[in-house]
Amino acid sequence: MVLELLKNVQAVIAEAFSTFRNNNDLSAASSLAFSATLALIPVLLLLTLLLGAVIGSSSEAMARTQELLLQLIPAYSQDILLEVQSIASHRGAIGLLNMLVLLWRMTSLVGDMRKSLGIVFRKKQIRTFLVKKLLDITIGIIFLTGLTAIAVAEIVLAVIEQKSHLHLLGYVERALPFLLITTAVFLLYRVFSDGRRIIHLVVGAVAASLFWYAMRPVFHLFLLYNPGYGFAFGSFKSLFVVIIWTYFSCVVFLAGAEIAANLGGMQRSSSGN
């Protein structure tokens, strides 16, 4: 039984690697990384403004945004946060028109995800342009709302732990980022897949999250022992490193999708036989 399970795992990984190359996912990851880099500051600014409105404290909102950013980007996150603080300090940055512009910038990233995952999951794009854009905007709003809810939940857990001295809640709070990443990846797979079984999408999301968390310390050590990496870009070094990290994150994201897609494909082949 164990040997059969290992053979199935090896077959899924081998097939996922093959389809990863055939679908040209490295090129798709480059496109996603470009869109993600352009959308990063608008998303963080929107999140900070939304958190400030919910929590009632702009400083606490900025602190929570910093914690989230440290989880997502292991290097130069402070530089990005300074840009967010600088933009948020301008009165003209907070307005209905600017909020819509920032949200529209986020939809480009969602649209690229939809296209890339549509190729991986072989999902036919039959919606009109307007419907696609409305879907992208809706997903962007849901994503921001989810991040806000998680940040508020972390505050609530910290307060309850401090008052009740329940150390178990501390473990829950530390596990929350991994659960957040896995849930977000699963939901994206679910929205942009076509009738895939939930268990396959969960396995793909967990695999992507595990790969990503394993990659974080490796990337940190690489920068630690190679401080000159990106030195040729001068003052743009921090931006270069962030783009490279985002690119690797997108590669892992698509790799998890390929695993989920091939799990479904293998099940259909075995049931057909």
Secondary structure, 3 states (H helix, E strand, C coil): CHHHHHHHHHHHHHHHHHHHHHCCHHHHHHHHHHHHHHHHHHHHHHHHHHHHHHHCCHHHHHHHHHHHHHHHCCCCHHHHHHHHHHHHCCHHHCCHHHHHHHHHHHHHHHHHHHHHHHHHCCCCCCCCHHHHHHHHHHHHHHHHHHHHHHHHHHHHHHHHHHHHCCCHHHHHHHHHHHHHHHHHHHHHHHHHCCCCCHHHHHHHHHHHHHHHHHHHHHHHHHHHHCCCCCHHHHHHHHHHHHHHHHHHHHHHHHHHHHHHHHHHHHHHHHHHC
